[in-house]
Structures are given as structure tokens and as C-alpha cells.
């Protein structure tokens, strides 16, 4: 009986040790340079954001390029037909649109043009046209590069500043809908 109890105790200690190891790897986003972040850091960062961003959701997204961890939030209705929202994909922050059934290119370009015109008005030069637009069910229409919302590669995250930036982009998205 004592042998069984010792075995169970060792197994529970192993399990606890594994959980602590996972937690430490995920919390490393707070102490590592941004350029050194790995998938675990992004998971920890998304857990952190999940508490602070309304209606956020994150998960692994599979695609032809191998997939990524993404978090999306701040869903708003546009033109009474489409949803627009913000997304981070382990790098850039993007302004996106979903729900387009027909005329994908026309609708995407219209939303892109609204964002870019309002970005010029608000002197938000960091909001740019992406290298390529999406054409699927969820389309990227504008981006903010990682360095402009998260920080430079050789810095550690400033969580307060990042949250302020993300809240700023929520306000900007609302402005684009007016």
C-alpha cells in the first residue's frame, strides 16, 4: 500500500511539475525580448489579452502556409451585412471583414479605402495596405506591423502601452464605421 501511495505521489509531483513548466513557458512573454517569443509566449500573451479585451477569442488557425495562433475581437457591424473586427496573428494586427457573400473584391476594397482615408485624417501612418488582400471568408484589409503595436524586436513587452494601443485601434475601428 505504501508503495502505491509513493507511486501516486511521484506521479502527481511529475504532473504538477509539468504544469508549472508550461505556465513558466507561457509567462515568458513578459521577460523575453519580442524577437525571441515562441509559440508558448504567444499563448501566454493571448491568455493575458483574453482578460482585457471584450469578446476576444483565440485559437490555432490552420491554413496552407502552416497555420498560426490568432486572436480576434471587437466585432462590429458594417453596412448591416458584414462584420468587421481586429485580429493578431503572432505578428501583425489586422483590420478584417467577414460575411461577404458576393462581390468580395468590391466590398473588401471599399472597406479598405474607408480605413485608409480615415487613417490619413487621423494621422495614423502606421496603418497600411497589406502585401496581399485576403479573398476568403475572412479578409484582411489593412495592417499595423508588429513593431508599431507591440514594440521593437529588441525590447521586452510594455503591457500597459500595448493595451493602450489596442484600445486605440478599437476606437479607430469605431470611427471608421461613422
N, C-alpha and C positions, 0 to 999 in steps of 0.2 A: 504494500500500500504506500509506504514512504517513497519507494522507487517511482511509482506512478505520480505522486504529488510533485516530486523533484522534476520529473519529466515535463509535467504540465507547467510548472513554474518556469522552467527553461524556455519552453515554447512561448509562453506569454511574454517573457522578457525579450525574446527574439522578435516577436510581433511588435511590441512596444518600441523596441529599438528601430525597427524598420519604419514605423510610423513617424518617429522623431526625425529620422533621416530624410524622409520625404518632406516633412514640414520644413526642415532646415534648408533643403534644396530649393523649395518654393519661396521661402522668405529671403533668399539670397538676392532677389531683385532690389532689395533695399541697400545692399552693401557692395554689389558688383558694379563695375563700370558698365554702362549701357552696351557697349560693343561686345562685352563678354556674356551677355544674357543668353541663356539656353532656354529650351522649351519649359523647363521647370520654373525658371524666373518668370516667364510669360504667364504660366498658370498661377503663380503666386500673385502677380500683378493683376490679373483678371479677377482673382478672388477679392483682392483689395478694392478694385473698381466696382465689383458687384454690390458692395455695401453702400457705395456712394453715388452711383448713377441710377436714376429711376428707370424702371422697366428694362434693365440690361439683361442680356443673356449671352453666354459664351459657350463655345464647343469647338471640336475639331471639325473642319470642313474638308471634305475630300474633293480633289479636282485633278485634272490631267497633269498639272505641274507637281503633284505630290501632296498637296493639301497644306493646311495651316490651321493654327488656332485663331479663332476670330471672336471678337466681342462686338455686339451691336446694341444700339439703344437710341432713345429719343425719336421714336416713330411718330410721324405727323402726316396728316392727310394733305394732299395737294390735288387741286382740280377736282375734288370729290371722287376721284377714281384711283389715285395712286398713293402709295406710301413712300415717304422719303425718310431717311434716317442716317445715322452716323455709324461707322464701323472702323475698328482697328484690326489689322491682320498681321500681328507680330512685326509691324513696321509702320507703314503709313496710316494716317487717319483718312478715311474717305467719306465723301458725301455720296449717297446711293439712292436709287429709286427701285421700287419693286411694284409689281401689279400691272405692268404694261402688257396688254394682250395683243395689240396691233400697233403698227407704225412705231416700232421700237426706236428706230434711229431718230425719227422726228421728235418724239416725246423726250428721249434722252437728251438730244441737242437743245431742246427748248429749256429743260431744267438746268442743263449745264450753262447755257447763256444767262439765265437768271442769276445763278450763283456767281458767275464771273463778273457780271455787271455790278452786282451788289458788293462783291469783294473789292472792286475798284473804288466804288463810292466810299466804302468804309476803310480804305487803305489797308486791305488785308492781302498784301502781295504774296504771302506765303501760300495762299490758296491757288492751286494751279490746275491746269488741264492734265489729266493722267497721260502716260505714254500711250496707252490704248484704252478705249472705252470698253465697257462690258457690253454684251449683247444677249445675255441670258435672262433668266427670270429676275435676277438682281443685278443692276447695272451701276458700275462706278462712273460718276460724272465729274468729280473734282477730288483733288487730294491735298493733304498737308503732309509734307515729308516728316519723317520721324524726328529729325533734328529740330524741327520747328515747333513740335508739340510736346515731345518727350525730353529732349535735351541732346547735347552733343555726345558723340560716341565715347569720348574720354572723360565723361562726367558720370557721377552717380545720380540717381534719380532725386529730384526735389519734388516729393509727393504733393506738397501744398501747391506749388507752381503748376504742376501737371493738372491737378484737379481744376484749378482756376482756368487754365487754357481750355480744358474740355468743356467746362461750363460756358466759357466764352463762345465756343463753336455751337453749343446748343442755342444760345441767344442769337447767334448769327443765322443759324438754320431757321429759327422762328422769323427773323427779319426777312429772309428770302421768301417766305410764304405770304408776306403782306403785299 
